[in-house]
C-alpha cells in the first residue's frame, strides 16, 4: 500500500516536470478577514453606478471604491 502511494506521488511529480508546471506562475490572493460595513461600491465600469458592495477592497475589482453611508471612501481596490 505504501509503495503504491510513493509510486503515484512520483508519477505526479514527473508529470508536472514534463508538462512544465511552474509554481511561480500560480496566482493566489490572500485577503484579510475584515468585512467593512460599506453602503455601496462604485467601479470604473460601469461608471458612476452604485453597486452592491463586497466585503473589503481586496475582494473588489481593480480601481473600485467602497463607500460609507455618508459618502466617504473606505478604501480603493488595487489595480
C-alpha positions, 0 to 999 in steps of 0.5 A: 500500500505504501509503495503504491502511494510513493509510486503515484506521488512520483508519477505526479511529480514527473508529470508536472516536470514534463508538462512544465508546471511552474509554481511561480506562475500560480496566482493566489490572493490572500485577503484579510478577514475584515468585512467593512460595513460599506453602503455601496461600491462604485467601479470604473465600469460601469461608471458612476453606478452604485453597486452592491458592495463586497466585503473589503477592497481586496475582494473588489475589482481593480480601481473600485471604491467602497463607500460609507453611508455618508459618502466617504471612501473606505478604501480603493481596490488595487489595480 
